[in-house]
């Protein structure tokens, strides 16, 4: 080569060797084309993404496992009209009728604006042979705190699940007493849902509807013709219907806020774990499809939960890697 | 001497890889000059040359003779490589790695030979302004080498460092300088390079 630049001479040798290898090994040049490389790059990216999702699913499954267990028990206790797993439902002697209608919402009435619905789950283990005593004590606790057992499911008098409704003000005390019933606590979860905004919205709508009804009533009183009276009367009825709907929603919210739901699982020490089994009595395509969809949604849910853990961790890792990379690069440039 | 045109050589190289070497011999130094004038960095220019030829060799079967000069196809790859270099500040190694080509350092003597390919005269003023933004050690090395036109031996002596270190400082400074000039729209290369 006619150049005095040594690097170019070395490069010529390297290229000749590459050409020789291509000739000798009968490598089709297409093997090194960008398209092929692009394909393998995409395969790598797809592999990494798949691995990422699998890890996310594993983490999500782990994260949800404890609450799933409880969910299965809780669902067994409350689902589908309360199918008894073996021992039959226990009628709550302390169950007051939850029908006491609260006073009608007064427009413009001001109260505590904070509206939180509290919900909890707790699982306890009692000593062998003391399940019935524990259930009796649970009933007493519900009574003592002005609550009641909404539903229950027991299994061979060794384990069972109970859904309690407890006044919100007594919720924590009752929960603590239930904890003390057991030898140990298997799991515990307390949730709070803030419905303040919904409550305030409904109250505002109610106030507006009351004003409208008042104006329509005045107009109806001044109406001269039968047609006007009928028209305004219909409008007043419509507004009244909407007022009652909103009052119903407010009443429901107020009940939910006033009373908390506590799902209690009691199990004797050596009793088997309660397992919820999806039973399909008469398998058909419809139920199979439904089960498949539910299974898919559970996997998707686990993946999403796992991504919630993984993405921040990955970003954190990337930041650290970036910091190292920048430092190394600066050192290399120095 | 091979009388075939660049386009013919590229086309034939798909089945006769050795023909690509002829193309290399014809255009390697021009391409190196093309890169050196744009990057002002001998190391980067040499690496870009190597990567461009490796990429061209690896992709030679995708070349289609459309009547244009075959070397324009290689310069298309070169512009792509140069753009990536200015964006990332580093030279790709993908094509060389795929072809199993060894990683080669630039021999010390080549620094000056490659700098000789670059005509610094038209950009000397712009360099002096951009110099102020460089690190002190790199600025000193670059000033001695490019403004004062001292040999590396003398640059190293004045900076109390090894000759290799002086070369590296100048190389790094030139690379930064090229990036700065590029950002300011001051293309150090001349239009008739290609």
Interface residues (C-beta under 8 A of the other chain):
Chain A: X1 X2 X3 X4 X5 X6 X7 X8 X10 X11 X12 X14 X15 X16 X17 X18 X19 X20 X21 X22 X23 X28 X29 X30 X32 X33 X34 X37 X333
Chain B: X13 X14 X16 X17 X18 X20 X21 X24 X25 X28 X29 X32 X46 X49 X50 X53 X54 X57 X58 X59 X60 X61 X62 X94 X95 X96 X98 X99 X100 X101 X102 X104 X106 X107 X109 X110 X113 X114 X172
